[in-house]
Amino acid sequence: MASEELVDRDIRQRIWQGTVPVAVELSPNEVTTLEKPRPFYMSWPRCSYLTLASNPVKEFFASFAPAVTDELWFEGPAGIPLKWHIPVGVLFDLYSNGELPLSVTAHFQSFPSESLLRCPGPNTVRSHFMNQLKESTHVKYGDTKKVNEMSMKETTDIWEGVAQGSLPPADSISFDLWFSFFDFLQRILIDFGA
C-alpha cells in the first residue's frame, strides 16, 4: 500500500471516529417537576444517528418528564425538528453554526408527524443505513454487488461501527466499501449546501 493511501486511510479513520458534543435539554413544556433538570451531555459519534441515543435520554429525564405517549423526538436550534435518518455530524454541520455543544431539545410528547418520519426503533435505523450504503455503493461502483455479497458478520461489523463510531477491523470488510458510505455523507453535505 502506497504511503499516500495510508495517509488517506488514517485521515478518513480519524474523521470517522470523530464525535460531536451534544447538550440535550428536556422541553420546558414537558417538565413535570418544580425543578428543571440539568442538560444531558454526551459525546456522540459523527457517523451515528441521534435517535440511537433515545434510551439514555429517556432514562436521564424519566423522573422529570411525562411518559412517552408517542415517540421521543429531538428538536435542534431555532425549533427545527431533527430528522432521525441524518447522521449527527451532518446535523451538527447544518444547524450548529460551529458552536459547541450542539444544543438539542428532547420531546416526550407531540410528535410532529407532518414534518418527521417515524422511527420505531434501532432496527429501522439499521435498515435505513444499509439502504444508504447500497445507494452510495451503486453511485460509486454502478451496482450493489459489494453490499449484497457481504456476510452477516461484515454487515454486523459495519453497523456496529456506525452505531459506536468506530471502524470495524480492517480485515473484516473492504475499506473501499466502508468509505463509499463516507463519500456519500460528503455528498449529502454538499447537497445541503453545508
N, C-alpha and C positions, 0 to 999 in steps of 0.2 A: 504494500500500500504506500503510495507516494506521501511525502510529508504534507503536501497541500491538502490531501484527503483527510489526513489525521487532524490537521488544524480545523478543517471544516467540521469534521465529526465532533471534535472537542467543543467548538463554539455552539453547535446545534445542541449538544448534550447539556451544556450549561444553560442555554436558553430554555430548553425543555424542562429542566429541573428548577427553573425559577419559580418563585412564589409571589403572591400579591398579599400584602397585609390588608385584612378586611375587618371593619368595625361594624358589627350588626347590632342595631337597636331595635327594641320592640316598638311597634307603632304606638304612639301616645294614646290613641283612641282605643287601644286594646289592653291597656294596663288595668288590671283588676284589683290592685292593691293601692294603699295610700302612698307607698314609697315606689318611686320609679326605679326600675332595675338599671344597673350599670350595663354598658355595652358588652357584648360578647366579642372578644378579639380572637382572630385566628389568622394564620398564615396559610393561604390556600394555593395549591398548585395552579400555575397559569394555564396549563393544558387541561385542567379538570373542570368540572361543572359545579356551580354553586348549589344546585339542588341536591348534590351528594352530601352537603353539609346540613341537610334538613334535620336529621336525628339529633346531632349535638346541639343545634339551635333550639329545637323543641325542648330538649332536656334542660337546657340552661334557663329558658324563660318559663318553664312549666308552672312554677309557683306564682308567677306574675301575670299570666295571660289566661284568657279563656281557652276552653278545649278547642282543638282544631275542628271546626264544623264542616269544612270543605276540603281545602288543600293549602298547606303552607306555601306562601309565595313571597318573593322579595321585590322590594322597590329600591331603585337607585336614586342618585342625586336628581333633584328637580321633579321628583314624583313619578319617574318613569318606571313602569313595571319591567322587571328584568326577565328576559327570555331564558328559560332553563336550558335550552339547547345551544346556547352560545357559551364557549369556554370563558372562564373567569378572566384570563388575560385579555381577551378581546373586549369583555365588558369594561375592564379597567381602562384600556386604551380609548374606548369610546366615550366613557362617562366621567372619568375622574379628573380631567384637565391636569393630569400629572400629580395631583395631590394625594398624599398618603395619610392615613389608610383610605381604601375605597369605602365610602360610607354607604351602608345598606340598611334598609328598614325591613324587619320581618313582620309579616301579617299572618295571623292565625285565622282570620275570617275575611269575608267579602272578596273572594277570588274574582279577579277581573276577566271573566271568560270571554269578553268581547275583544280583549287585546292580548291575551296569553293562551298558548296551548296548554292543555292539562298534562301533567306528568305523574302517572300513577305510582311510579317508584323507580328504583335504580335499574331494574331490567329494561325499562323504557329508555333510560339514558344510554345504557349499553347498546341497545338495538339501534338507537339513533347514531351513536358514534360509529358502529360498524357500517351503517349505511353511508355515513360521510366518508369513511375510509374507502369503501368501494367506489364512491363517486370520485374521490380525489385520485385513486389509482386509475380509474378509467380515463380521467382527464390527462394524467401524466403518461400512461402507457397504452391507452387505446382500448383496454379491456380490463376486466376484474379478475382475471385468472389468478393473479398472485394472492388476492384475498380469498377467493373461493377455494384455493388449494391449501390454505392454512390449516394446520392440525388444531385440535381442540386446545392443546397446551399453548400453541402460539397465540390463538385467539384470547385465551385467558391471560397470558402474559402481557399482551399488548393492552388489553382492557385494564388490568391492574396497574400497568404503567401510567395510563391516563388517569385513573381514579386516584392514584397515590402520587402522581407527579414524578415518577422515576422511570428511567428507561429499562426495558426488560433486558435480560442477559444478552450480550452481543451475539452469541451463537443461537439464541432462541428464535429470532426472526431476522429477516433481511433488513438492514438499516435503510436500504432504498425504499422498502415498503413502509417502514416506520416513519421515515421523513417525507414520504409522499403526503401524509396527513399534515405534517408540519408545514410543508409548502402550501397545502390547501388552506391552512389557517392564515398564512400570509396573504393569500388571495382574498380571503374574507375581509381582512383589514383594508386592503386596497379598495375592494368593492364598497365598503362602508365609508371610505374617504378618511380613515383614521391615520 
